[in-house]
Amino acid sequence: MKTKTKGKLFLWNWVGGGYNSCRAKDRNEALKKGNAMTTILTVDAGTLREATFDDVQAEDKRWGPYD
């Protein structure tokens, strides 16, 4: 049985502070999803990046495992 991939994990900072993440197939989709999350915050596109293995390990230590 073929499993559906959820996409790559992307991380970013919000303009003005804070950060978030989402899964997306590419950077463009991640930018769209991030900006659609809220009407008062905007993704700082310069900080948008695909998460590295080290990024995921660091986030797991801080917040628990990603699904």
C-alpha positions in Angstrom: 0.0 0.0 0.0 1.4 3.4 -0.9 1.3 6.0 1.8 0.7 9.7 1.3 3.5 12.0 2.1 2.7 15.0 4.1 5.4 17.1 2.5 8.5 18.7 3.8 8.6 20.6 7.0 9.2 24.4 6.6 10.0 26.8 9.3 9.8 30.6 9.3 9.7 33.7 11.5 6.8 36.2 11.4 7.5 39.8 10.5 7.6 41.5 13.9 8.5 38.4 15.9 7.5 34.8 16.6 7.8 31.8 14.4 5.8 28.8 13.1 6.0 25.9 10.7 3.9 23.8 8.3 4.3 20.9 5.9 4.2 21.7 2.2 5.4 20.3 -1.1 7.6 23.3 -1.8 8.7 26.7 -0.5 5.9 28.5 -2.5 3.2 26.4 -1.0 4.7 26.9 2.5 4.6 30.6 2.0 1.0 30.5 1.0 0.0 28.3 3.9 1.9 30.4 6.4 0.3 33.6 5.3 -3.1 32.0 5.3 -2.8 31.0 9.0 -3.5 34.5 10.2 -4.8 37.8 9.1 -2.5 39.9 11.4 0.9 38.2 10.8 3.0 37.9 7.7 5.7 35.3 7.0 9.1 36.9 6.8 10.0 35.3 3.5 13.7 35.7 4.1 13.5 33.3 7.0 11.4 30.7 5.3 13.4 27.5 5.0 13.1 23.7 4.7 13.8 22.2 8.1 17.1 20.3 8.5 17.4 17.2 10.6 19.1 19.3 13.2 16.2 21.8 13.2 13.7 19.0 13.8 15.8 17.5 16.6 16.0 20.9 18.3 12.2 21.5 18.0 11.5 18.0 19.3 13.5 18.8 22.4 11.7 22.1 22.9 8.1 21.1 22.0 7.8 17.4 21.4 7.8 15.3 18.2 6.2 16.5 15.0 3.7 14.1 13.4 
